[in-house]
Amino acid sequence: MDFQVLYDIPLIGLVFQLVGYLFEVLPRIAPGILAGATPIALGAMCGILCERSGVVNIGIEGMMLTGAFVGFATGSIVAGMVPDGPETNAFGITIPLVAAVIAAILSGMLLSVIHAWLSISVRADQIISGTIINIIALGLTGYLWSLVGTDLDSGGRFDKLKPPEGLIDLPVVGPILDMFLDQGPIAFSLIFIVILLQVLLFRSRWGLRTRAVGEHPRAADTVGIDVILLRYRNVIVGGALAGLAGAYLTLEATGSFQTGMTAGRGFIALAAVIFGRWTPIGALLAALLFAGSERLGIAIALSPPQGQLGDVLGQLPNQFWAALPYILTIVVLAGVVGRSIPPAAVGRPYAKEGHD
Amino acid sequence: MRQAWQVSAVPIASVLLAIVVGGLVILASSIIIKGSLDFGLPFVAYGALLEGGLGIGAPTLDATINALTRSAVAAAPLLLAGLSVALGFKAGLFNIGATGQFVIGGLVACVVGAELATWSPWVAMPVALVAGALAGAAYGFIPGLLKATTGAHEVVTTIMLNYIAVLTATALVIGPLRAPGYTFDRTADIGNAGLPVVFGRDLHLGVLIALAFVPLYGWLVWRTTLGFEIRTVGANPSAARYAGMSPRRLIIVTMSLCGMLAGLAGTIVFLGQVRYYPATFGTGIGFEAIAVALLGRSHPIGVLLSAILFGIMRAGAPLMQIRADIPIQIIDVLTAIILFFLAADIIVRRLFRFRAAKGGVEGDVAAVSRSYGGETAR
């Protein structure tokens, strides 16, 4: 079908051109979109775990950054100690990389213990606590990077899986399968983590307790749920996920570290949580939207659309596309927050009756 | 006097503890820097910090004065930005957007200043100053409006706006605002709009402007109706509404004022020190301002003292790097440790055996988390 007739309509034709362009370019950039969405989505999973339990976690950004740094540093150090092993597996998994991921996860958990302690036991303001986590992370990683950064060579990088030709050539399903399969291990595991969390949160006993604590901790306490312990556990698991998100950045997306490389993804993750209505699948879709906007920008810069649309879009500076995820986050928050319903007890510290 | 002690006990103790912990961090770092544990390194480092920031132990009187003016110049923007964050706290708002407001204020001040570069300084300077302050106010207005009308929490929106501000500034300075004839992307020189040096080598007018805002802030918060309304809505929004105040209006006004203060911080830095806006300008002032405001307990004198402390640290850090090989990022680590102890005031109080007086930061910032779920002010 020749769409040129539609494209030539003044003004409205631009919309058709855009749709046509998207159809053409999205299948190509789909794997990149999922990859870009991985840290945001993992951060959002952390956010969901925390907020569903009633704890605001602004510190996801700091936990991610710490995971990124610790992952890179560990990978580098271990790679220097271990001789090169056989690299014949699908994801390029090596001992240094495994050690690095574990270290990143642990570092995220360590920071989340601090946040959990400040928020749950000390009962400090949770947003302040989260912000302090971010400042600690930024300060420490910046300092340590200045101290040892030049001495650390890359410890390696995960490879992407090569999906079988037959699968991705399928007509409609092909590109979708390609998107999920043409990934490194962390991005690959994202879909499983999301599904697992979705099922657990809404169909398991743990999920029910978690949601109860987030909505009405007093009532949950009355029926015997240990509110404090549950919150601690969930926040720490959340920290593990945030650390994993950071590991993705330095061990899979790139093989290097830069100060402040998380660039606000931890906060975009919070918007994804709200946009996805505090559900894992919703947050994943939101993350895909945010990442998609950035990837689309890169695609437009690299292979601009033809004709009128190309002229219009070419006027926009590169920084516009880099800023688009941030702008989208604000738009989402402004449009959705007032109308969405968070867990009722989010942000409020819990004190057992009779104590204090 | 006793009340002053009660209020400042935990912050002072936090700083002292942070110095000790910071010393341990430096000690640990000595293994990497010197190859083995060097117990003298923390003392060398702190000694250099004192010399570079306060002139203690400096070889000449000139060097001492230079150190002091350096600290003052470094402290001035921190003071204004700290007041910006502190004012927000008073209203129950968390202004993390000081970085973005600083950048926008500085950029506009440079652009306006460049336009007026050849005019009389009596005109160019005030106009550029006001322009920068207003630009900052406008940039603070945005998240204020968003929060008041849609409930979007300012914590996330201001952080997003920080990134947007930096990217926008870069795009503008590379593009339409670029001044011809330079080897890198930057705006034109501000000429007569620049703030003159009033003392020593580099203490410029902006320092005095910043100082003037200390009593101004106090006057606003405790001697005006607006200040009363701000404090009320910060302490108890429902009570404010019941008393006929409009939390919505107050959020917008407060955020705009916060933006103005942070924008002014950027303005005095660019008009007084840098004198043009480079395309790639990065700053961590937003987070430092949070530390200044929290350490200063949102009180004008506290914020002033905190800003001076951080200014001294900033000014002395380069000498520390030269003498002890410690990266200047150690200041960020010290800042983080101070904040940690402020939040975990329970540690501080137990260690120093303070009474359970309200020494912690919860009292200052109680309302910030309350609005996270999007309960819109009405």
Interface residues (C-beta under 8 A of the other chain):
Chain A: V56 I58 I114 W117 L118 V122 R123 A124 D125 Q126 I127 I128 S129 T131 I132 N134 I135 I136 L138 G139 L140 G142 Y143 W145 S146 L147 V148 A263 G264 F267 I268 L270 A271 I274 P317 N318 Q319 F320 A322 A323 Y326 I327 T329 I330 L333 A334 G335 V337 G338 S340 P342 P343 A344 V346 G347 R348
Chain B: S29 I32 I33 F94 I96 L146 T150 G151 A152 H153 V155 V156 T157 I159 M160 L161 Y163 I164 L167 T168 T170 A171 I174 G175 G284 F287 I290 A291 L294 P327 I328 Q329 I330 D332 V333 T335 A336 I337 L339 F340 A343 A344 D345 I346 G360 V361 E362 V365 A366 V368 S369 R370 Y372 G373 G374 T376
